[in-house]
Amino acid sequence: MSRGCSATATPATPSRRPANHGSSTPERWPSQEDHDGEQEPTRFECFWIPLETAHVLQSGQGALLGLLDA
């Protein structure tokens, strides 16, 4: 599983907790970009997405998945 963040409450794919993690791993969690304090924070809702669909990650981050050790 990988994670994704969205400024909207509805993800493109269903959120699922990674199968190898315990129940303490949240299905969704808040995050924010602070913009170095230069403007109001941008708040996001993050959620898990299947690795098979991780190529849709923001800013080309899905291209980095091949660098991960399995």
Secondary structure, DSSP 8 states (H G I E B T S, - for coil): -EEEEESSSS-SS-----TTS-TTS-SEEEEEE-GGGTS--EEEEEEEE-GGGGGG-GGGGGGGGGGS--
